[in-house]
Each structure stands twice: as C-alpha cells, then as structure tokens.
C-alpha cells in the first residue's frame, strides 16, 4: 500500500507535458536562491547598483526582475495546482481525463505541439521526445532513468 502511494506521488511529479518537477528550476529553487543572493547584493551594496547604472543598465529594473524571480517558484506541481495556470496542455489533458499528453490519440497535436505555434518555445521537440519515450518504456521506467 505504501509502495503504491510513493509510486503515485512520483507519477504526479511529472507534468502533463513531460516536465519532471525534480529537475525543474522553478520547482527545486534553482532560480529563487541565486535571485535572493543577487537581490541582497544589489540592495545592500550601493556600488553594485551604481555599477549597473553606470554600465547603461537600470538597477531599479534589475531589483524588480530579481524580486519577480524570488516570488516565482512552484510550491506545487502542475497536477497539484501549481505551475503555469494557463497551460494549454494541462487544460487539454484535464478536460480529456488523462495523466499525460501521450495518452491522447491526437498526440502530438498541432494545437499544442506545432513548432510554429504560440507556445513553441515551451512545448519543444525535446518534450515530444520525452513523452514518446514515456509511452514506449512506461512512466515508472522513465522516472528511474531521470535519477541515473
């Protein structure tokens, strides 16, 4: 019983589009921690802010950007309500009652996966490859490979 709960928790850490939370910089704080350090540096040392301004940048905009990054982490995975709320792949999968995009008979559809589409920089060929691999070897086996 406990083993099944762990298995389900691991499956839920994979987004509908194949993003794996454990390797995602938004989920594992890889952005928030350095943003906090840089923000402290820029705010705490006038010479750093002055250097940014002197070199043609804007220390105020730098601070604003770092503050945005500091607040932009996922507290939950996308299947738990976190992540990108307007994600078209998530909306599509939940509407169809499937856990992963590859489970759809239309995968990969032009609506979400077209290389010239609105979200082409998000939903990339690499994600399609990962979803195909999951379908081929199974989700649990795919998770194991991520830890190798």
Beta strands, then each sheet from edge to edge (+ up, - down):
end
